Amino acid sequence: MAKLSINAAAKLFDVSRPTILKHLTEGKITGSKGGKSDGWQIDTSELARAYKLRAGAETPLPANSTTAFTPILEDLRAEVERLKSSLAVAEALADERGTRLDQIVPLLMAPKKRKWWQF
């Protein structure tokens, strides 16, 4: 993900610099501090987790960020399809067992006939 300075983060997420510094020191958000001249670098995902994006602002994400997630997305879609088919099989099995139970329960609940020689 892209990293932002405190100034850029303050502008993008409409939060004051002191608030961002306070949240960094308290641990509400995490960032990495370079040398004295570099300052803080905060990941945009970390900022998005803690703050709302300012209205009309565009996120500074790299152009290839969506292509990096394409293989993961395809794997997840395949997993969803596999789970859907497993769910369909489980539901069919549950329906079949429910039908069997509906047939068996009346037989179990039927009164036993007494034989005439029992006392």
Rosetta silent file (secondary structure, phi, psi, omega in degrees, C-alpha in Angstrom):
SEQUENCE: MAKLSINAAAKLFDVSRPTILKHLTEGKITGSKGGKSDGWQIDTSELARAYKLRAGAETPLPANSTTAFTPILEDLRAEVERLKSSLAVAEALADERGTRLDQIVPLLMAPKKRKWWQF
SCORE:     score description
SCORE:     0.000 S_00000001
   1 L     0.000  159.878  179.439    0.000    0.000    0.000 S_00000001
   2 L   -75.949  147.647  178.419    1.012    3.613   -0.444 S_00000001
   3 E  -110.103  143.455 -178.667    2.498    5.478    2.481 S_00000001
   4 E  -121.930  153.482  172.015    1.659    9.069    3.313 S_00000001
   5 L   -79.271  171.568  179.871    3.284   11.776    5.364 S_00000001
   6 H   -63.858  -40.689  179.270    1.376   13.343    8.247 S_00000001
   7 H   -61.463  -47.196 -179.711    0.601   16.438    6.153 S_00000001
   8 H   -64.301  -39.768  178.926   -0.766   14.399    3.238 S_00000001
   9 H   -65.201  -39.951  179.597   -2.784   12.212    5.604 S_00000001
  10 H   -62.914  -40.984  179.380   -4.240   15.268    7.339 S_00000001
  11 H   -70.483  -42.990 -174.872   -5.366   16.717    4.013 S_00000001
  12 H   -70.550  -38.500 -175.371   -6.699   13.452    2.602 S_00000001
  13 H  -105.128    6.537  176.457   -8.611   12.333    5.682 S_00000001
  14 L    54.192   48.823  178.254   -9.589   15.789    6.994 S_00000001
  15 L  -127.899  143.604 -177.762   -7.915   15.220   10.366 S_00000001
  16 L   -72.072  155.598  178.319   -5.573   17.675   12.062 S_00000001
  17 H   -59.748  -44.963  179.444   -1.835   17.013   12.262 S_00000001
  18 H   -61.189  -34.689  178.445   -1.846   17.028   16.089 S_00000001
  19 H   -65.771  -43.226  179.155   -4.618   14.439   16.133 S_00000001
  20 H   -64.423  -43.572  177.593   -2.664   12.147   13.815 S_00000001
  21 H   -60.882  -42.113  179.023    0.493   12.599   15.915 S_00000001
  22 H   -62.509  -44.302 -179.860   -1.478   11.862   19.091 S_00000001
  23 H   -67.245  -32.184  175.369   -2.972    8.696   17.575 S_00000001
  24 H   -66.127  -44.955 -178.375    0.489    7.588   16.436 S_00000001
  25 H   -72.044  -30.982  178.637    1.949    8.004   19.931 S_00000001
  26 H   -80.975  -16.466  179.186   -1.078    6.365   21.596 S_00000001
  27 L    92.360    7.889  177.685   -0.970    3.429   19.183 S_00000001
  28 L   -66.381  -36.183  172.363   -4.402    3.964   17.624 S_00000001
  29 L  -126.703  157.222  179.805   -2.670    3.998   14.245 S_00000001
  30 L  -115.784  151.721  178.562    0.751    2.688   13.322 S_00000001
  31 L  -158.798  170.919  178.245    3.409    4.226   11.155 S_00000001
  32 E  -115.659  137.865 -179.240    7.126    4.136   10.596 S_00000001
  33 E  -105.258  123.278  178.285    9.387    6.995   11.442 S_00000001
  34 L   -80.589 -147.340  177.582   12.368    7.558    9.195 S_00000001
  35 L   -70.877 -174.206 -179.431   15.243    9.831   10.064 S_00000001
  36 L   -62.592  -36.427 -177.491   14.797   13.296   11.569 S_00000001
  37 L   -84.124  -21.154 -176.997   14.221   14.839    8.186 S_00000001
  38 L   -76.753  -41.030 -177.469   11.959   12.060    6.848 S_00000001
  39 L    77.760 -169.029 -177.554    9.198   12.215    9.465 S_00000001
  40 E   -78.805  145.384  172.021    6.400    9.717    9.850 S_00000001
  41 E  -124.858  121.678 -174.478    5.192    7.490    7.025 S_00000001
  42 E  -119.383  132.878  179.558    1.694    6.046    7.526 S_00000001
  43 E   -68.269  139.518 -179.059    0.097    3.334    5.416 S_00000001
  44 H   -64.622  -31.564  178.863   -3.142    4.428    3.703 S_00000001
  45 H   -66.864  -34.124  177.983   -4.901    1.248    4.847 S_00000001
  46 H   -67.406  -40.988  178.119   -4.058    2.152    8.448 S_00000001
  47 H   -68.543  -39.968  179.551   -5.489    5.632    7.971 S_00000001
  48 H   -66.206  -29.726  177.509   -8.611    4.284    6.249 S_00000001
  49 H   -68.465  -36.082 -173.996   -9.164    1.950    9.191 S_00000001
  50 H   -94.154  -30.566 -173.856   -9.092    4.807   11.681 S_00000001
  51 L  -129.279  159.039  174.715  -10.565    7.750    9.754 S_00000001
  52 L   -86.799  145.395  178.660  -13.151    8.438    7.085 S_00000001
  53 L   -70.735  138.709  179.332  -11.920    9.646    3.705 S_00000001
  54 L   -63.421  142.357 -178.891  -12.610   13.321    3.058 S_00000001
  55 L   -60.487  131.892  177.531  -15.495   13.906    0.635 S_00000001
  56 L    83.301   -0.628 -179.267  -14.257   14.289   -2.933 S_00000001
  57 L   -86.477  145.928  176.495  -10.759   13.038   -2.185 S_00000001
  58 L  -102.488  138.295 -179.761   -9.116   10.416   -4.329 S_00000001
  59 L   -74.743  138.432 -179.531   -7.082    7.681   -2.673 S_00000001
  60 L   -86.127   62.452 -179.518   -3.416    7.671   -3.629 S_00000001
  61 L   -92.615  146.176  176.828   -3.256    3.981   -4.515 S_00000001
  62 L   -63.117  151.618 -177.056   -0.818    2.645   -7.066 S_00000001
  63 L   -64.830  -28.833 -176.179   -2.298    1.847  -10.469 S_00000001
  64 L   -93.685   12.512 -176.414   -1.300   -1.823  -10.254 S_00000001
  65 H   -66.646  -32.604  179.683   -2.841   -2.439   -6.822 S_00000001
  66 H   -73.697  -31.373  179.646   -5.871   -4.237   -8.277 S_00000001
  67 H   -72.461  -23.835  178.797   -3.734   -6.574  -10.361 S_00000001
  68 H   -69.555  -28.135 -177.405   -1.836   -7.639   -7.253 S_00000001
  69 L   -95.229   -3.897 -177.065   -5.058   -8.977   -5.735 S_00000001
  70 H   -59.437  -47.043  179.163   -6.372  -10.713   -8.874 S_00000001
  71 H   -63.735  -38.444  178.555   -4.920  -14.196   -8.101 S_00000001
  72 H   -65.626  -42.418  179.203   -6.198  -14.023   -4.527 S_00000001
  73 H   -61.675  -42.042  178.713   -9.605  -12.894   -5.756 S_00000001
  74 H   -65.058  -40.168  176.824   -9.787  -15.798   -8.217 S_00000001
  75 H   -62.869  -41.346  179.776   -8.834  -18.261   -5.458 S_00000001
  76 H   -66.574  -39.050  178.083  -11.523  -16.830   -3.198 S_00000001
  77 H   -64.874  -40.325  177.250  -14.149  -17.069   -5.925 S_00000001
  78 H   -63.572  -40.300  178.090  -13.218  -20.716   -6.535 S_00000001
  79 H   -64.051  -39.540  178.119  -13.475  -21.379   -2.790 S_00000001
  80 H   -62.911  -43.833  178.924  -16.922  -19.753   -2.690 S_00000001
  81 H   -63.642  -40.752  177.939  -18.119  -21.963   -5.552 S_00000001
  82 H   -63.084  -42.030  179.758  -16.738  -25.073   -3.821 S_00000001
  83 H   -68.704  -34.791  176.993  -18.507  -24.120   -0.598 S_00000001
  84 H   -64.010  -42.018  179.579  -21.772  -23.458   -2.455 S_00000001
  85 H   -67.555  -38.729  176.735  -21.678  -26.948   -3.981 S_00000001
  86 H   -63.608  -38.684  178.156  -20.899  -28.476   -0.565 S_00000001
  87 H   -64.955  -40.578  178.943  -23.807  -26.560    0.907 S_00000001
  88 H   -62.644  -41.793  178.173  -26.154  -27.840   -1.812 S_00000001
  89 H   -64.182  -43.847 -179.519  -25.114  -31.434   -1.079 S_00000001
  90 H   -64.933  -39.044  178.394  -25.591  -30.919    2.671 S_00000001
  91 H   -66.672  -39.441  178.098  -29.031  -29.363    2.165 S_00000001
  92 H   -64.307  -41.383  178.310  -30.123  -32.261   -0.075 S_00000001
  93 H   -64.237  -40.850  178.845  -28.944  -34.755    2.542 S_00000001
  94 H   -65.033  -39.850  177.390  -30.811  -32.866    5.277 S_00000001
  95 H   -64.065  -42.689  179.381  -34.006  -32.871    3.209 S_00000001
  96 H   -62.630  -44.400  179.754  -33.687  -36.610    2.577 S_00000001
  97 H   -67.321  -35.358  176.038  -33.160  -37.323    6.269 S_00000001
  98 H   -63.264  -40.572  177.818  -36.076  -35.084    7.189 S_00000001
  99 H   -63.787  -43.336  178.610  -38.317  -37.051    4.835 S_00000001
 100 H   -62.225  -42.705  178.825  -37.167  -40.344    6.383 S_00000001
 101 H   -63.314  -39.447  177.794  -37.838  -39.040    9.877 S_00000001
 102 H   -61.426  -30.564  178.114  -41.327  -37.930    8.845 S_00000001
 103 H   -80.115  -34.465 -174.306  -41.989  -41.519    7.735 S_00000001
 104 H   -81.885  -37.942 -175.167  -40.466  -43.210   10.805 S_00000001
 105 H   -57.905  -44.445  178.263  -41.889  -41.061   13.616 S_00000001
 106 H   -61.017  -34.282  178.678  -45.547  -42.101   13.051 S_00000001
 107 H   -66.519  -36.760  179.690  -44.500  -45.761   13.174 S_00000001
 108 H   -73.609  -30.624 -177.069  -42.772  -45.226   16.502 S_00000001
 109 H   -86.499  -11.359 -178.840  -45.679  -43.316   17.962 S_00000001
 110 L   -64.495  140.188  179.662  -48.331  -45.857   16.948 S_00000001
 111 L   -69.009  145.432  178.131  -49.857  -47.683   19.967 S_00000001
 112 L   -78.280  140.409  176.890  -48.826  -51.279   20.434 S_00000001
 113 L   -83.034  132.370  178.411  -51.539  -53.859   19.993 S_00000001
 114 L   -86.494  140.888  177.225  -51.988  -56.060   23.045 S_00000001
 115 L   -82.306  153.724 -171.797  -52.288  -59.722   22.574 S_00000001
 116 L   -71.635  -22.672 -177.032  -55.383  -61.322   24.090 S_00000001
 117 L   -88.735   -5.811  179.759  -53.556  -63.728   26.393 S_00000001
 118 L   -77.933  144.144 -178.866  -51.510  -61.049   28.243 S_00000001
 119 L   -98.705    0.000    0.000  -52.695  -60.105   31.740 S_00000001
